[in-house]
Amino acid sequence: MKLFSKKSIIFYSVLGAIVGFMIIPWIRSLLDYSAIVEILITTAIIIPMYAVLTRLMKNFLN
């Protein structure tokens, strides 16, 4: 995988926008914890999601 290729930069930008504007606010609305606990839980969901989507989109990135 070429990390700094044009396709991978576009892919991660779109993925980051989707996560930042749609998924994270939804996750935070479900939680009623302190900010530190929310960050830890959200990170535990977002990082594996990136790994799974990268594997699924491997053909697109190559």
C-alpha positions as CSV (number, residue, x, y, z in Angstrom):
1,M,0.0,0.0,0.0
2,K,1.4,3.4,-1.0
3,L,0.5,5.6,2.0
4,F,1.1,8.9,0.3
5,S,-0.4,8.1,-3.1
6,K,-3.2,10.3,-4.4
7,K,-5.9,7.6,-4.0
8,S,-4.9,6.8,-0.4
9,I,-4.9,10.5,0.6
10,I,-8.4,10.9,-0.9
11,F,-9.6,7.7,0.8
12,Y,-8.4,8.6,4.2
13,S,-9.7,12.2,3.9
14,V,-13.2,10.9,3.0
15,L,-13.0,8.2,5.8
16,G,-11.9,10.8,8.3
17,A,-14.7,13.2,7.3
18,I,-17.3,10.4,7.7
19,V,-15.9,9.4,11.1
20,G,-15.5,13.0,12.3
21,F,-18.9,14.3,11.3
22,M,-21.2,11.2,11.5
23,I,-19.9,8.4,13.6
24,I,-18.1,10.2,16.5
25,P,-21.1,12.5,17.4
26,W,-23.4,9.5,17.4
27,I,-21.1,7.5,19.7
28,R,-20.7,10.5,22.1
29,S,-24.5,10.9,22.2
30,L,-24.8,7.3,23.5
31,L,-22.2,7.9,26.2
32,D,-22.6,9.8,29.4
33,Y,-19.1,9.5,30.8
34,S,-16.3,11.9,31.5
35,A,-14.4,13.3,28.5
36,I,-11.3,11.0,29.1
37,V,-13.5,7.9,29.2
38,E,-15.4,9.0,26.0
39,I,-12.1,9.5,24.2
40,L,-10.8,6.1,25.2
41,I,-14.0,4.3,24.2
42,T,-14.3,6.2,20.9
43,T,-10.7,5.4,20.1
44,A,-11.3,1.8,20.7
45,I,-14.0,1.8,18.1
46,I,-12.4,4.1,15.5
47,I,-9.0,2.6,15.2
48,P,-10.3,-1.0,14.5
49,M,-12.7,0.5,12.0
50,Y,-9.8,2.1,10.1
51,A,-8.0,-1.3,10.1
52,V,-11.0,-3.2,8.8
53,L,-11.9,-0.6,6.1
54,T,-8.3,-0.5,4.9
55,R,-8.3,-4.2,4.4
56,L,-11.6,-4.1,2.6
57,M,-10.5,-1.2,0.3
58,K,-7.0,-2.7,-0.4
59,N,-7.9,-3.1,-4.1
60,F,-8.9,0.5,-4.3
61,L,-5.6,1.7,-2.7
62,N,-3.3,-0.4,-4.9
